[in-house]
Amino acid sequence: MSADETTRIGARMLDAMRPVMQARAPEVQVRAVQCLGVCKRPATVAVSAPDGYTFVFGDLEPQSGADAIASFVLSYRIVDYGFVPWIARPELLRSRLVARIPSVKWSPEDGHPPDSGT
């Protein structure tokens, strides 16, 4: 796939995401980034929060991917640290995970999330 095709699918994904997220979770910010470095798995989307996991999903088609990401975000917002277990993810996303990255605020010693009181 050429860089132009990748750019086009990313732009189409962004265009598909905005109205879906506006309808289902209007307070969630949807924004473009220059590159997620996953050229072989377009379209790629990252879901993140300051104190939670970042999930990166790839190989998404704009409409079905936008719907699946919107469903994922609804679960992501209500679970501790955004950790949505595999079984609770939309079926489409279960096989499309590129990475699950913990928050930088977590303990470097054991990798566990911080105590809920901190």
C-alpha positions in Angstrom: 0.0 0.0 0.0 1.4 3.4 -0.9 1.8 6.3 1.5 -1.0 8.1 -0.4 -3.4 5.2 0.1 -2.5 5.0 3.8 -3.1 8.7 4.2 -6.4 8.4 2.5 -7.6 5.6 4.7 -6.5 7.5 7.8 -8.4 10.5 6.7 -11.5 8.4 5.9 -11.2 6.8 9.3 -11.0 10.2 11.0 -14.0 11.3 9.0 -16.0 8.2 10.0 -15.0 8.5 13.7 -16.1 12.1 14.3 -19.8 11.7 13.7 -20.0 8.3 15.4 -18.2 9.5 18.5 -20.2 12.8 18.5 -23.4 10.7 18.6 -22.3 8.1 21.2 -19.7 9.9 23.4 -19.7 13.6 22.6 -17.3 14.5 25.4 -14.5 12.2 23.9 -11.9 14.0 21.9 -11.2 12.7 18.4 -8.1 14.0 16.8 -5.7 13.3 14.0 -2.1 12.6 14.7 0.7 12.7 12.1 1.7 9.1 12.4 1.3 6.1 14.7 4.1 4.2 12.9 2.0 1.2 12.0 2.1 1.6 8.2 1.4 -2.0 7.5 -1.8 -2.0 9.5 -3.9 0.9 8.3 -6.2 2.3 9.5 -4.8 2.5 13.0 -6.5 4.1 16.0 -5.2 4.8 19.5 -7.5 5.1 22.6 -5.8 6.7 25.6 -6.4 8.5 28.9 -3.9 10.3 31.2 -4.0 7.6 33.9 -5.0 4.6 31.8 -3.8 2.1 29.3 -3.3 3.2 25.7 -4.8 0.7 23.3 -3.7 0.7 19.6 -5.8 -1.1 17.1 -5.0 -1.6 13.4 -6.4 -3.0 10.2 -9.6 -1.1 10.6 -12.1 -0.1 7.9 -13.6 3.3 8.4 -17.3 2.5 9.2 -17.0 -0.8 11.0 -13.9 0.4 12.8 -15.5 3.6 13.9 -18.5 1.7 15.3 -16.2 -0.8 17.1 -14.0 1.9 18.5 -17.0 3.9 19.8 -18.3 0.7 21.6 -14.8 0.1 23.0 -14.6 3.7 24.3 -17.8 3.4 26.2 -16.4 0.4 28.1 -12.9 2.0 28.4 -14.4 5.0 30.3 -16.0 2.9 33.0 -13.3 0.3 33.9 -10.3 0.8 36.1 -7.4 2.4 34.2 -9.2 1.8 30.9 -8.3 -1.9 31.1 -11.0 -3.5 28.9 -10.5 -7.3 29.0 -10.4 -9.1 25.6 -13.8 -10.7 26.1 -15.4 -7.3 26.8 -14.0 -5.8 23.6 -16.1 -5.6 20.4 -15.5 -8.7 18.4 -14.0 -6.8 15.5 -11.2 -5.4 17.8 -10.3 -8.7 19.5 -7.9 -9.7 16.7 -6.8 -6.2 15.8 -4.9 -5.2 18.9 -1.4 -3.8 18.0 -0.4 -2.7 21.5 -1.6 -2.2 25.0 0.6 0.3 26.8 0.4 1.1 30.5 0.4 4.6 31.8 3.8 6.2 32.4 2.7 6.9 36.0 2.7 3.2 36.9 5.4 1.6 39.1 8.5 0.7 37.2 9.2 -2.0 39.8 6.2 -4.2 39.4 4.2 -2.7 36.5 1.0 -2.6 38.5 -1.4 0.4 38.5 -1.0 2.8 41.3 -3.1 2.4 44.5 -6.6 3.9 44.0 -5.8 6.4 46.8 -2.8 8.0 44.9 
